[in-house]
Amino acid sequence: MILAGILLKLGYYGFVRFFFLMFPEANLFFSPFISSLCIIGCLYGAFLALSQIDFKKIIAYSSVSHMNLCILGVFSADLNGLVGSYLLALGHGFVSTALFFLVGCLYERYHTRLLDYYSGLSNILPVFSMIFFYFIISNFGFPISINFVAEFLLFLGISKWNFYNFLFLLLYSVLSVGYNLWLYAKLSLGTFKAFDSSGYALDLSRLEVAVLLPLTVLNFGLCFSSDLLVNFITPFFFSIL
């Protein structure tokens, strides 16, 4: 709750207050234009992620799509959309941090980020593959992460605001599941192959697990205590609508 309060006051408080309280007419006037840009950003980022062979770029373009989704939730001017936008930004901090860290761990072992040089990592790096799988499914909002609650509220708010935007977001959801599971399958399934065999059997160290453990616990725990978090932040957004 302390972390949620700090992020709320430092980030969304100023952002949302600026748009809704200082410039309400401009917000209404530009919301169709901004929402169109956000939809394009979500889909364009997803298509770019599907076309990459560098797994760090895949995660980066995934982050671009998620941030466009957050902004779309803000401009929906719906309570569910605003709360979902905040929760997605919070969950994105956990999930993307973990994924980029795991990518760095893999690069240190095999010295390349190109997907064509990898396969079958689950055969020799079981701890890495298990944690990587959890954050991959969290990245597209599977129901064991705070991202699931966030995207559910976002889609609910956006569907009430503009049903056509909601239909485009359904396409984005399909693409998001596609590139995330494709990334995991390419890296972890099949027969083992790696560009550099020097890191052959080097699974995650205790220090690396210790870095990832708090992110895992927070992401998983907030999913099942999301009602407390929603009740904590809802009064702030309710006061500006």
N, C-alpha and C positions, 0 to 999 in steps of 0.2 A: 504494500500500500504506500510506503514511503517513496519507492521508485515511481509508482504510478502518479503520485502527487507531484513529484518533481518534474516529470516529463510533461504532465498536463499543464503546469504553470509556466514552464519554460518554452514549450513548443506550441501546443494547440491553443492555449489560452490567448496568446498574442495573435496567432494566425486567424483563428475563428472570430475573435473579437474585432479584429481589423476589418474583416469582410462584412460581418453581419451588423455590427453596431455603428461603425464609422461610415460605411458606404453601402447601405442596404439597397438603394436604387440601382447603383452600378452593379451590384451583385446580381440582382434580378435581370438587368439588361444584358449582361455578358454571360450569364449562366448557360444559355444554349450553345454559344460559341466555345466556352471552356469545356462543357461536357462533350462536345464533338471532338475537341483536341484530346481529351482524356480517353475517349473510346478508341480513337486512332492510335494513341500511345500504347494502350493496353494490347491491342491486336498486333501492332507493328513490332512491339517488343517481343511478343510471343512468337511471331513468325521468324524474327531474327534469331531468337533462341533456338528454334528448330533447325535453323540453317547453319549453326556454328559447329566447328569441330574442336574448338578450344573450350574445355569445360568451365574455365573461369569466366569466359565471356557469356556462356549460357546462364550462369548464376547472376552475372551483372545485368543482362537484359531482363532476366526475371525480376530483379529489383526495380528496374525501370517500369515494368508493367504494374507491379504492386504499388508504386508511388502514384502512378496515374489513377489507379483504382481508389487510393486514399483521397486524392483531390476530388475525384468524382463524387465520393461520399460526402465530402464537405459541401460541395455546391448543390447537392440534392436538397439541402435545407430541411431535411427530415431528421427527427430525433434518432431513429434507428440507423440512418446513414451516417450521422455524425459520430455516434458511439462506435459503430462498426469501423469507421475510418480511423478513429483513435486506437482501437484495439488491434487493427491490422498493422498500424505503424509500430505499436509495441511488440507484437509478435514477429514482425519483419526484422526487428532489431535482434531478436534471439536467433531466428532461423538463418538469416543471411550471414550473421556473424559466424555461426557454427559451420555453415557450408563453405564460406571462404577460408575458414581455418582448416577444415578438412582438405580442401583443395591444396592449401599450402603444405600440409603434411604429406600429401601424395607427391607433390612436386619435389619436395626435399628428398624423397626416396627414389624417384624414378626420373627426375630431371626433364620432364616434358609435360605439357598440358594438352597435347593432341590426343583426341579420343581413339584415333586409328591405332595407336600404339598400346592400347590397354584392352584387357578382357579377363574375366575370371578372377578378379581380386578377392571375391568372397572365399575362394579356396585356400588362400594363404593369409588373408587379413580379415579374419572373422569379426573382430571387435570394430575395426574401421567400417566394415560393410554394414554391420548392424546399426551403428550410430548414424552412418550416412543415409541408410534407408529411412530411419526415423525422421530425419530432417528433410529428406526429399519429399516424403508424403506430407509432412507438415507444410512444406512450401506450396502445395496446391490445396491446402485446407482440409486435410483428412481429419475426421472427428476425434483425434487424440492430441490436438494442439489448440492453442488460443486462436490460431488463424481460422479454424473452422467456425468458431463463434463469431469472429470478426466478419468473415465473408458472408455468413448467413444473415447477419444484421445489415450488412452493406447491400446485399441483393434485395432484402426486404424493403429497405428504404428507397433504393433506386427504382424498384419496380412500381412503388406507389407514386414516385415522382414522374418517371417517364418509362413506359413499358417497352418502347423500342430500344432504349439504352439497355434495358434488362435483357432483351433478346441477344444483343451484341455481346453482352457479358457472358451469356451462356456459351457462345462460341469461344470466348476467351478461356472459360473454364475447361472446355474440352482440350484446347491447345495447351493449357498449363499442365493438365494431367499428362498429355502426350510427351512434351519435352522433358518433364521431370522423370517419368518412368523410363523414357528412352535413355536418358543420361545414366540412370542407375543400372539399367540392363546392359548398356554398353560397357560400363566400367566393371561391374561385379559378376555378371553371369557368363557362362561358357567356360572354355578352357583358358587357363592362365596364360597371359602374354603381357610383357612389359618391355619398354624400350631399353631400360637399363636394369640389369639383373642384380646390381649391387645392393638394392633395397629389397631383395626377394622376399624375405620372411620377417621384415621389420614391421610388426603391427604397432598400433598406437602405444606409446609409452605411458607410464603412470602420470607423468606431468601433463601430457596431452589430454588424457582422460579427465584429469582434474580440472583442466580448462573447460572442457565440454560439459562436464557434469552439471554445473550450475545453470547453464543454458538449457540443458535437457529438463532439469527439475522445474525451472521457471515456466518453460513452454508447456510442459505436461500438467504441472500443478495449477496454472492459471486457467487452463481449459476447464477443470473440474471445480474451480472456485470463481468462475467468471461472473456468477450472479453477484458476488460481493464487489467485484471490480466494477461491474455495470452500475450497481446501486451507488457506488462511490462517485462515479464521474457523470452520471445522468443529470443530477441537479445543475451542474455547470452548463451543460448544453441546453437544458430545458429553460434556463434563465435568459438565454439570448434569442430564443425562437419566438 
